[in-house]
Amino acid sequence: MAYKKFTSSEDILKPDARFNSKLVSKFINSLMWDGKKTVAQKVFYQAMDQVTKKNKDVPPLELFETAINNIKPYV
């Protein structure tokens, strides 16, 4: 009997703990190698901390979403 393979779709994906965002969770899953999710989270959150230090007037989640929207195709 065949089983349904689950993917990280928006229905199943849980938001991350720090920003409570599904987009961040999806990005961390894409960043992950060999199932090392805590390492990917550490890398992402350290990058967000550096962004916060350099640009204090805009929240880091808003900058991340803007960056993702800038690289997305317009199709």
ZIHU-V379832 format. One line per field, one symbol per residue. phi: phi as a letter, one per 40 degrees, with the letter a starting at -180 (. if undefined). burial: + if it has 9 or more other ideal C-beta (glycine too) atoms within 8 Angstrom, else -. A space follows every 10 residues. Layout:
phi=???
burial=???
//
This chain:
phi=.cbcccbccc ccccccccbf bccccccccc ccbfgccccc cccccccccc ccccbccbcc cccccccccc ccccc
burial=---------- --+-++---- +++++++++- ++----+-++ +-+++--++- ++-------+ +-+++--+-- -----
//
